Amino acid sequence: MPRMQGDEYRTLYRLWFRDSVGKRHELGLVKIGYADLIRGQWPLTAGHFTSLGPDHDRRLYWFSVGQNDSYYDNIRGLGPGLRAEILDGLCDVAYDEETLDQALLWDVTHSSLLHAITLQTVQVQFRRIAWGGQRFTDYDFSFVAPPDPSNDDASVPWRLSFAVQPHSTPPTNVHVLIGRNGVGKTTLLGDLTQAVVSPDRRGISAGRIEWSRAAPGTFVNVVSVAFSAFDPAQERTDPDETEEVDAGLRGWDPLNVPGGGRGPTRGLRPSVAYRYVGLAKVDELGRPTGERKSYEDLSKEFSKSVAEVLATGRLNQWIAALDRLGSDPHFYHSPIHSFARHLRERGAFQAEDEVTADSLYSSLSSGHAIVLLTITRLVETVAEASLVLLDEPEAHLHPPLLASFIRAISDLLTDRNGVAVIATHSPVVLQEVPRSCVWKIGRWDRGGGPVRPEIETYGENVGVLTHEVFGLEVAHSGFQAEIERAVTECGSYEEVLNRFGGQLGAEAKGLVRILLAYRDRG
């Protein structure tokens, strides 16, 4: 298998198992290493193995870890006996905690085996499946926002609850904060990021996460997506603080560690990683530079992300996401689909593929390019217990592509068992989620705490949703004001249509119906 970008070790293998009747089962991608492994060398040659070494010393010498949850789920599907035998023979660090402790002493573990996954994913999700548990779990948590000083009763903070049931219909893994401009949606996303990644930064409270007793849990990483020209999201999390927490895992320099390939032995603990997808430039430590990425920067980021997706065995999920976006004619006819399938057939990302990826990305409009980069980075970075935060995705997308984008994200989160929270003022986003996943946000100083919509939102008419969310603001602006005046003065739906000479679009007609219903209800 090819090496991943930024990984100088050759530890990646594809694993098959041959059962007692000779049938071969593909289990997935696994990384295998051993103590003192030299960069650039293969720890094993391709072949047939029953274990990685003699029983008496292999736990002190060998270690391995699968590269995604489906690897462990495939092994679990072979039955409890074979599951234990295979994982024990591979010295799997998710299966055996002592093996993990030994593996964490060595550079190869930090630089290669954990290159594309987090330690917390190994210790929580992978370990659960390795011991026979289910791949998917429920989520039930609340975000208690910090009190706003402009609120007359600042002792009562906002509380927003979020519940996810895997494979529910409609899906419940995408949640929406909706409200007009200036009500604090972006601030809420920033506070939510801070509460998960580093809640006690400099003693400033950003709120807190509370998990229910029925579904206790934690997040392994936060992926923040924002392409606004006035994006404050990157500034909300201090990378110095994040790196300090993460230093035992990724932020240390193995070249400067005494004792050859040994890594840090103290202070290791699971932490919540932070990933940013957007226009702000960051340095190698994730700190904002104050500059904006150029189109060339975004193109290179896309190419690098595609290489990671391929190397980590996530190409099929990427192709599925592209197929979902194919409802947009431009995406449907784009050569990106044939490029992705070409990569799947070849199984490796080569130098000419980087040129092709750059060329394909540069040929797209800004909106399509942002969608493609975002979904590719999400396929690359999202794992179980990932929290994905998106700020106003409608800024660059027309409604059909926006709806397809939300569905693609939901599909990915269903497969990875993650959660997304989207801040928006677009009713098109509301159409894609049920009422139980929507919070209407108002201003503190107007008594506008978060509330659920009064109507069901999934698949509802855009005009109805617009009035439900914005209420009098809609009625007092643009054509809505004219329609409200006509509804007040006319007796029936037909009279309103006649007032405008029948020249009302579908959204306007929907607004007429909802206003008449409100009026007749008294």
C-alpha positions in Angstrom: 0.0 0.0 0.0 1.2 3.6 -0.6 2.3 5.9 2.2 0.2 8.7 3.4 1.4 12.3 2.8 3.4 13.4 5.8 4.0 9.8 6.9 7.6 8.6 6.3 6.9 5.1 7.6 5.7 2.2 5.5 3.2 0.7 7.8 -0.1 0.5 5.8 -1.4 -2.9 4.7 -4.6 -4.3 3.4 -5.7 -7.4 5.4 -7.6 -10.5 4.2 -8.7 -13.5 6.2 -9.1 -17.0 4.8 -11.6 -19.1 6.7 -11.7 -22.9 7.2 -13.3 -23.6 3.8 -10.8 -21.4 1.9 -13.1 -18.4 1.4 -11.2 -15.1 1.5 -12.7 -12.1 3.5 -11.4 -8.6 3.0 -11.2 -6.9 6.4 -9.7 -3.5 5.5 -6.7 -1.3 6.1 -4.4 -1.8 9.0 -1.1 -0.2 10.1 1.5 -2.4 11.6 4.7 -1.4 13.4 7.2 -2.5 15.9 9.7 -1.0 18.3 12.7 0.7 16.7 11.2 0.5 13.2 13.3 2.6 10.8 11.5 5.1 8.6 11.1 3.9 5.0 11.4 0.2 5.9 8.4 -2.2 5.7 7.9 -4.1 9.0 6.5 -7.1 7.0 6.6 -8.4 3.5 3.3 -9.4 1.9 2.4 -12.9 2.7 0.4 -15.3 5.0 0.6 -15.0 8.8 -1.1 -16.4 11.8 0.4 -13.9 14.2 3.1 -11.1 14.2 5.6 -12.9 16.3 6.3 -15.4 19.1 3.9 -15.3 22.0 6.6 -14.5 24.6 7.7 -11.2 23.1 5.3 -10.0 20.5 3.4 -7.7 22.8 6.6 -5.9 23.7 7.7 -5.6 20.1 4.7 -5.5 17.7 1.6 -3.5 17.5 -1.1 -2.6 14.9 -4.3 -0.6 14.6 -7.1 -0.5 12.0 -7.6 2.7 10.1 -11.4 3.0 10.3 -14.3 1.5 12.2 -15.4 -0.7 9.4 -12.2 -2.7 9.8 -13.2 -3.7 13.3 -16.8 -4.2 12.3 -15.7 -6.6 9.6 -13.6 -8.6 12.1 -16.5 -8.5 14.6 -18.7 -10.0 12.0 -16.5 -13.2 11.9 -17.7 -14.1 15.3 -16.4 -13.7 18.9 -13.8 -16.6 18.6 -12.2 -15.4 15.4 -12.4 -11.8 16.4 -10.3 -12.4 19.5 -7.9 -14.6 17.7 -7.2 -12.2 14.9 -6.9 -9.1 17.0 -4.7 -10.9 19.5 -2.5 -12.2 16.7 -2.1 -8.7 15.3 -1.3 -7.2 18.7 -4.1 -4.7 18.1 -3.8 -1.6 20.3 -7.6 -1.1 20.4 -8.1 -4.7 21.6 -5.3 -4.7 24.3 -4.6 -1.7 26.5 -1.2 -2.9 27.6 -0.1 -3.2 23.9 -1.3 0.4 23.4 0.8 1.6 26.4 3.9 -0.1 24.9 3.1 1.3 21.4 2.8 4.8 22.7 6.5 4.8 23.7 7.6 4.8 20.0 7.7 7.4 17.3 6.2 5.1 14.7 2.9 5.0 16.6 2.6 8.8 16.8 4.0 9.6 13.4 2.3 6.8 11.4 -0.2 4.5 13.1 -2.1 7.5 14.6 -1.3 9.8 11.6 -4.9 9.8 10.3 -6.9 8.8 13.4 -7.0 10.1 17.0 -6.0 8.3 20.1 -9.4 8.9 21.5 -11.1 7.2 18.5 -8.9 4.1 19.2 -9.7 4.1 22.9 -13.4 4.7 22.6 -15.0 3.6 19.3 -12.4 1.1 18.0 -12.1 -0.6 21.4 -15.8 -0.9 21.8 -16.1 -2.7 18.4 -13.0 -4.7 19.0 -14.6 -6.2 22.1 -17.9 -7.0 20.3 -19.8 -3.8 20.8 -22.0 -2.0 18.2 -20.5 0.3 15.6 -23.2 3.0 16.0 -24.3 4.7 19.2 -26.9 7.3 20.2 -26.1 10.9 21.1 -28.0 12.9 23.7 -26.3 16.0 25.0 -27.0 19.7 25.7 -25.0 22.8 25.2 -25.4 25.3 28.1 -24.3 28.7 26.6 -22.7 31.3 28.8 -25.1 34.0 30.0 -25.2 37.1 27.9 -24.7 40.3 29.9 -27.3 42.1 27.8 -29.9 39.8 29.1 -31.9 41.2 32.0 -31.9 37.8 33.7 -28.3 36.8 32.9 -28.4 34.1 35.5 -30.6 32.0 33.1 -28.3 30.7 30.3 -29.5 29.3 27.0 -29.7 25.5 26.9 -29.8 23.7 23.6 -30.4 20.0 23.5 -29.2 17.7 20.7 -30.3 14.1 20.2 -29.2 11.7 17.5 -30.5 8.2 16.8 -28.4 6.3 14.2 -30.3 5.3 11.0 -33.5 7.2 12.0 -35.8 8.4 9.2 -35.6 11.3 8.6 -31.9 11.5 9.8 -31.3 13.3 13.1 -27.5 13.8 12.8 -27.7 17.3 11.3 -29.0 20.1 13.7 -29.8 23.6 12.7 -29.6 27.0 14.4 -31.7 29.5 12.4 -32.5 33.1 12.8 -31.9 36.5 11.2 -28.6 38.2 10.9 -27.1 39.5 14.2 -28.9 37.2 16.6 -25.6 35.4 17.6 -25.7 32.2 15.6 -22.0 32.4 14.7 -21.1 33.4 18.3 -23.0 30.3 19.5 -20.9 28.1 17.1 -17.7 29.7 18.5 -18.8 29.1 22.1 -19.7 25.5 21.3 -16.3 25.0 19.7 -14.6 26.4 22.8 -16.7 24.3 25.2 -15.7 21.1 23.5 -12.0 21.8 22.6 -10.8 23.8 25.6 -13.6 24.8 27.9 -11.3 26.4 30.6 -9.1 28.5 28.3 -7.8 31.4 30.4 -10.6 31.0 32.8 -13.2 32.4 30.4 -16.3 30.3 30.3 -17.7 29.6 26.8 -20.4 27.4 28.2 -20.4 23.7 28.8 -21.4 20.3 27.3 -23.7 18.1 29.4 -24.3 14.5 28.4 -27.4 12.6 29.4 -27.1 9.6 31.7 -28.8 7.4 29.1 -26.2 8.2 26.4 -23.0 9.4 28.1 -20.2 10.3 25.7 -17.5 12.6 24.5 -16.3 14.2 21.2 -13.0 13.2 19.6 -12.6 16.2 17.3 -14.3 19.3 16.1 -14.3 20.2 12.4 -15.2 23.9 11.8 -16.3 24.9 8.3 -16.6 28.6 7.4 -16.0 30.3 4.1 -17.2 33.8 4.9 -15.0 36.7 4.1 -15.7 37.8 7.7 -15.0 34.4 9.3 -14.4 34.7 13.1 -14.5 30.9 13.6 -10.8 30.3 13.4 -10.1 33.0 15.9 -12.4 31.4 18.5 -10.1 28.6 19.3 -6.6 29.4 20.4 -4.3 27.0 18.6 -1.6 27.4 21.3 -4.0 26.0 23.8 -5.1 23.2 21.5 -1.5 22.3 20.7 -0.6 22.2 24.4 -3.4 19.7 25.1 -2.5 17.7 22.0 1.3 17.9 22.4 1.6 14.4 23.7 0.1 13.0 20.6 1.1 15.0 17.5 2.8 18.3 18.5 6.2 17.0 19.6 9.2 16.7 17.3 10.4 13.1 17.2 13.7 14.2 15.7 14.5 16.0 18.9 13.5 13.3 21.3 16.4 11.5 23.2 16.5 7.8 22.8 16.1 7.3 19.1 12.6 6.6 18.1 11.0 6.8 21.5 8.2 9.3 22.0 6.9 11.1 25.1 6.1 8.8 28.0 4.3 11.1 30.4 1.2 13.2 30.2 -0.4 11.3 27.4 -4.2 11.6 27.5 -7.0 11.7 24.9 -7.8 15.2 23.7 -10.3 16.8 21.4 -8.6 17.8 18.1 -9.6 20.8 16.2 -9.7 21.0 12.4 -10.5 24.1 10.4 -11.8 24.2 6.8 -12.1 27.7 5.4 -10.4 30.7 3.9 -8.1 31.7 6.7 -4.5 30.7 6.4 -2.9 28.8 9.3 0.7 27.9 10.1 2.0 24.4 10.7 0.8 24.6 14.3 -2.7 25.6 13.3 -2.3 29.3 14.3 -4.1 31.9 12.1 -1.6 34.1 10.2 -4.1 36.9 9.4 -3.9 36.1 5.7 -6.5 34.6 3.3 -5.9 31.5 1.2 -5.5 32.0 -2.5 -7.3 29.9 -5.1 -4.0 28.1 -5.6 -3.8 27.4 -1.8 -7.3 25.9 -1.9 -6.5 23.8 -4.9 -3.4 22.3 -3.2 -5.5 21.7 -0.1 -8.0 19.8 -2.2 -5.3 17.7 -3.9 -3.6 16.8 -0.5 -7.0 15.9 1.0 -7.8 13.5 -1.9 -4.5 11.8 -1.4 -5.3 11.3 2.3 -8.8 10.0 1.5 -7.3 7.4 -0.8 -4.5 6.4 1.5 -6.9 5.9 4.5 -9.4 3.7 2.6 -12.2 6.3 2.5 -12.4 6.7 -1.3 -15.8 4.9 -1.5 -17.3 7.3 0.9 -15.9 10.2 -1.1 -17.4 8.8 -4.3 -20.8 8.3 -2.5 -20.7 12.0 -1.5 -19.9 13.1 -5.0 -22.8 11.0 -6.3 -25.1 12.7 -3.9 -23.9 16.1 -5.1 -24.4 14.9 -8.7 -28.0 16.1 -8.5 -26.5 19.4 -9.5 -26.0 19.3 -13.4 -22.5 20.9 -13.2 -21.3 18.3 -10.7 -23.0 15.5 -12.6 -21.1 16.4 -15.8 -17.9 17.2 -14.1 -14.8 15.0 -14.8 -14.3 14.7 -11.0 -16.5 11.6 -11.0 -14.3 9.8 -13.5 -11.2 11.0 -11.7 -12.4 9.5 -8.5 -13.2 6.1 -10.1 -9.8 6.1 -11.8 -8.2 6.5 -8.4 -10.3 3.6 -7.1 -9.2 1.3 -9.9 -5.5 2.3 -9.5 -5.5 2.3 -5.7 -2.7 4.8 -5.5 -2.3 8.6 -5.7 0.6 9.5 -8.0 2.3 12.7 -9.1 0.2 13.1 -12.2 -2.9 12.8 -10.1 -1.9 15.9 -8.2 -1.7 17.8 -11.4 -5.1 16.4 -12.5 -6.7 17.3 -9.1 -5.4 20.9 -9.3 -6.7 21.3 -12.9 -10.1 19.9 -12.0 -10.5 22.1 -9.0 -9.3 25.2 -10.8 -12.0 24.6 -13.5 -14.9 24.9 -11.0 -16.9 28.0 -10.0 -16.3 29.4 -6.6 -19.4 27.8 -5.2 -18.8 24.3 -6.6 -15.1 24.5 -5.6 -16.0 25.3 -2.0 -18.5 22.5 -1.8 -16.0 20.0 -3.3 -13.2 21.0 -0.9 -15.5 21.0 2.1 -17.0 17.5 1.4 -13.5 16.1 0.6 -12.0 17.5 3.8 -15.0 16.1 5.8 -14.6 12.7 4.4 -10.9 13.0 5.3 -11.4 14.2 8.9 -14.7 13.0 10.3 -14.8 10.0 12.6 -17.1 8.7 15.2 -17.9 11.4 17.8 -16.9 14.2 15.4 -18.7 17.4 15.9 -19.0 19.3 12.5 -19.9 23.0 12.7 -20.9 24.9 9.5 -21.5 28.6 9.4 -24.0 29.8 6.8 -23.2 27.2 4.0 -25.9 28.9 1.8 -23.6 31.9 1.2 -22.0 30.4 -1.9 -24.7 27.8 -3.0 -27.9 27.9 -4.9 -30.8 26.1 -3.2 -30.7 22.7 -5.1 -27.0 22.3 -4.5 -27.4 23.4 -0.9 -30.0 20.7 -0.3 -27.7 18.1 -1.9 -24.8 19.3 0.2 -26.8 18.9 3.4 -27.8 15.4 2.4 -24.2 14.5 1.5 -23.1 15.6 5.0 -25.9 13.7 6.6 -25.0 10.5 4.7 -21.3 10.9 5.8 -22.3 11.5 9.4 -24.6 8.4 9.3 -21.7 6.3 8.1 -19.2 7.8 10.6 -21.6 8.2 13.5 -21.0 11.9 13.9 -23.0 15.1 14.5 -23.3 18.4 12.7 -24.6 21.8 13.8 -25.3 24.3 11.1 -25.9 28.0 11.6 -28.1 29.4 8.8 -30.8 31.8 7.8 -31.9 29.7 4.9 -35.3 27.8 5.1 -33.9 25.5 2.4 -31.7 24.0 5.1 -34.7 23.5 7.3 -36.4 21.5 4.7 -33.8 18.8 5.1 -34.1 18.3 8.9 -37.0 17.5 11.2 -38.4 19.9 13.8 -36.7 18.1 16.6 -33.3 19.1 15.1 -34.1 22.8 14.7 -33.5 25.7 17.1 -34.9 29.2 16.3 -32.5 31.7 17.7 -33.5 35.3 18.8 -31.8 38.1 20.6 -31.2 38.1 24.4 -32.4 41.7 24.7 -35.7 40.9 23.0 -36.5 37.8 25.1 -35.7 35.6 22.1 -34.2 32.5 23.6 -33.9 29.3 21.6 -37.2 27.6 20.8 -38.3 24.8 18.5 -40.4 25.7 15.5 -44.2 25.3 16.0 -44.5 23.3 12.8 -42.8 20.2 11.3 -40.0 21.4 9.1 -38.8 18.3 7.1 -40.0 18.7 3.5 -42.2 21.7 4.4 -42.8 24.5 1.9 -40.1 27.2 1.8 -42.6 30.0 2.2 -44.2 28.4 5.2 -40.8 27.9 6.8 -39.8 31.4 6.1 -42.8 32.8 7.9 -42.4 30.3 10.7 -38.9 31.5 11.4 -39.0 35.2 10.6 -42.6 36.0 11.4 -43.4 39.7 11.4 -39.9 40.5 9.9 -41.0 38.7 6.7 -44.4 40.4 6.7 -42.8 43.8 7.0 -40.3 43.5 4.1 -40.5 43.4 0.3 -43.3 41.5 -1.4 -44.3 39.9 1.9 -45.6 43.3 3.1 -47.7 43.6 0.0 -49.1 40.1 0.5 -49.9 40.7 4.2 -51.8 43.9 3.2 -53.8 42.0 0.6 -54.6 39.2 3.1 -55.9 41.7 5.6 -58.1 43.4 3.0 -59.3 40.4 1.1 -61.7 37.7 2.2 -60.4 34.6 0.5 -57.4 33.0 -1.2 -59.0 33.6 -4.7 -59.5 37.3 -3.9 -55.8 37.7 -3.0 -54.8 36.0 -6.2 -57.1 38.3 -8.2 -55.6 41.4 -6.4 -52.3 40.5 -8.0 -53.7 39.5 -11.3 -52.7 35.9 -10.7 -49.0 36.9 -10.8 -47.9 35.1 -7.7 -45.1 32.6 -7.5 -45.3 29.3 -5.6 -43.6 30.8 -2.5 -45.9 33.8 -2.5 -48.9 31.5 -2.8 -47.7 29.5 0.1 -47.3 32.7 2.2 -50.9 33.7 1.3 -52.2 30.3 2.6 -50.2 30.5 5.8 -51.3 34.1 6.5 -54.9 33.2 5.8 -54.6 30.3 8.2 -53.2 32.4 11.0 -55.8 35.1 10.4 -58.8 32.6 10.4 -57.4 31.0 13.5 -57.7 34.3 15.2 
